[in-house]
Amino acid sequence: MSKPFLSIIIPAHNEAQRLPPTLEKINAFLAQQAYTAEVIVVENGSSDQTLAIAQSFTDQMPNLRVFSEARRGKGLAVQRGMLEAQGEFRFLCDADLSMPIDQINRFLPPTLAVVDVAIGSREVAGAKRYDEPAYRHLIGRIFNTMVRWLVLPGLQDTQCGFKCFRGEVAEVVFPLQTLDGMSFDAEVLFIARKMGFDVQEVAIDWYFNPDSRVRLVQDSLRMGWDLLTIRWNALRGRYGA
């Protein structure tokens, strides 16, 4: 396939249950679009049949490519997918599709003027949250306050799992990523800004999934430490001049 307009990257750890309906919805959506697209699934460290299930879809989805990483880590899977992708735009998509798939077009021209990085936001004007427990929202806002203080002032929702990078931006940002876990979002956005790329938030509809893989206490503590790591890396020149 020649260079596609869009690449959709799906990190997948133990997603044997959620991945099939997600791939079916993405395939149906892309069949209705005028642009060309590829879908990339990066399985990482799964103990279920995620890899085999993803590979089984290649017959019905010729635009699907499947990769596997032995180590766990969402950031590791996303980095691999972004650098394997060939699209003019490269869209990070959570396997649970908590954002309706047709809203991908909100991140792309002509709906959105071309920007370097467009990130899904559940906080900006026009965004809608559905069914999220109040305590989870509160913890998310506390973490975002830390993000804004330490690394990304002005951005209201850096942890939403739906983000779109211009291909040229992804190819220079993701090789510098050092964090393999959940905090990779903050790191790659910090790198992008440091390089002078613009980052814009896009309002989305977001539906809470009670099967979320986020562990509130453990992941929040680890992510807080990772924010300090990002600052330390920047001071050491880890992200370039």
N, C-alpha and C positions, 0 to 999 in steps of 0.2 A: 504493500500500500504506500502511495506517495505521502508526503508530509501532511498529516491531517490538520484541520482547523482546530479541533479540540481533543485533548486527552483527558480522560476521567480516571483518576488514580484512587483505588480503594485499598487501604491497609486492612488486612484481615487476620485476626488472631482468634482462633476457636469460633469461627463464624459459620459453621456448617448449617445451622438452622436459619440464620438471617440472610445469608448470601444468596441462595437461589431466588427468593422473591425480589431481592434488590436487583440482581442481574436481569431478571425478566422485565422489571419496570424500566430499567435503563435501556434495555434493548428496544422495547416498544417506543420509548420516548425518542431515541435517536433515529428510529425508522421514519419518524414524522418530521425530521429537521432537514433543511436544505444543505447544511454544511456536512463535511466529512468529520469522522470522529473515530477514536480508538478508546478501548477500555483496558485498563491495566489493573490486575489484582496482584497484590504482593502479600502472600501468606508468610507469616513469621512466627515460628515457634509453636505452632498449634499442636494440640494433643488429640484433636478430633479429625474428621475427614475434610477439613476446609480445602486443602490443596487438591485432593482428588475431585471434589465437587466443582471447584473452580475450573479445573482442567476439563471436566465433562461438558462444560458449556461452550468449549471452543468450536464444536461442530456446528452449533446453531448460531454462534456469534463469531464469524470470521475476523472481526475487528478486535477480538479479545486476546490479550497476551497475559500469561500467568507466570509469576516469578515466585521464588521461595527463598526465605532467609531463615537459617537455623536458629538464630538468636531472637528472643522476644524484644519488643520495643516498637511502639507506634512510630516514633520518630525515625527509627531505622528503616521501617517499611516505607514510610512516606519519602524519605530521602532516596531510596532505591527507585521507587516508582517515578518520582520527578525527574531523575536523571536517565532513566530508561525511556521516558516518554519522548515523543517527537512532535507533539502538537504545538501550534502557534500559541494556544492558550492551554494551560495545564491546571486542571480542576481537582482539588482534593475533596473526596466525598466519603463520609462515614458510612460504614456498611449497614447501619440501621436505617438510613434514609429518613432521619428525623426532620429533614427539610424536604418538602415535596420536590421530586426530581425536575418538574417543569420550571422550577425557579432558577435552574442553572442559567437560563437565558438572561436573568437579571444581571449577571456578571459579565456578559459578553456584548460586543457591538452587534447590532446597532442600538440595543436597549440601553447599554451603558457605554459612554465614550471610553475609548481605550485608556486604561490606566495600567500602571506597572503591576500592582497587586490589589486585588479586590477581595475583601474578607466578609464573610457572612456575619451579620450582627443581629443579636436578639435584643439590643438596647437602644439603637438609634430610632429616630422618628419613623413610624410606619411599620416597625417590626412587631410581631405578635408571638407570644408564648402560649402554649396550650398544655394544661394539666401538670405543670411543674410544681412540686411541693415548695412551699414558702421557704423552708429551711435550706433547700438546695440553692434557691435563688440568692438567699442571703449570703451563704458561703461563697458562691460565685462572685458576688459583688465585693466581698472582702478581698478575695484573691485578686480581682481586677484592680482594686485600689492599690495593692502592692505592685502589680505590673506597671501601672501608670506612674507610681512614685519612682520605681527603680529602673525601668527600661523603656517603656513605651508611653510617654505622656500623650494624653489626648484620645487614645483609642479605648472605646468603651467595652469591647468584647473581643479579646484576642484568642479565646479558647474554643470558639465555635468551630465545629469540624468541617466547615465548608469554606474553601479558599481557592482563589484563582490567581495564577501567576502567568504573566507573559512568558513565553518559552525562553527568550533571551535572558530574562531576569532569573528564572529558575536555574539556568545553567551556570550562573555566576554566584548565586546565593547558596544553593544547597551543597556544593562541595565544601563550604566553610562551616556547615552545621556540625556541632560536636555532641549535642544531646540526643540520646536515643529514645528517651521516654516521652512522657506527656507534655513536657515543657518545650518541646522542639518548636511549637508555634511561636512562642515569645522570642525564641532565639532567631529563627529565620526572619521574623518581622523586624527585629532589631538590626540584623545584618542588612536587610533590604534598605531600611531607613538610613543606616550608616553609609551605605553606598550612594545615597541620594535618590533612591527610587520612591515614588509616591505610593502611599498605602491608603486605600479608601474603604470605608465600611458600607456594606450594602444591606438594607433592611430585608429580613426574611421572615417567613412563618416557620416556627419551630415547635415540634411536638415532643414532649417529654416521653422517653422510653424507660419504663420501670426496670428493664433489663440492662440499664447502663453499666458499662464496665468501669466507670470511675469510682474509686474508693475514696470517699470524701476526706477522711482524716489522714490516711497514709499518703494519698496522692497530693493533698494540699501541703503537707509538711515537706514532701520531697520537692514539689514544684517551688515552694518558697526558697529552699536551698538552691535550686537551679537558677533562680533569678539572681542570686548573689554570684553564682558561677558565671553567668553571662556578663555581669559587670566586671568581674575579675578577668575574664577572657579579653574583654575590650581593653582594659587597662594594660594588659600584657601585649596588646597588638595582635591577638589571635585572629581577628577578623579583618586584618589588613589595614592599610592607611586610610 
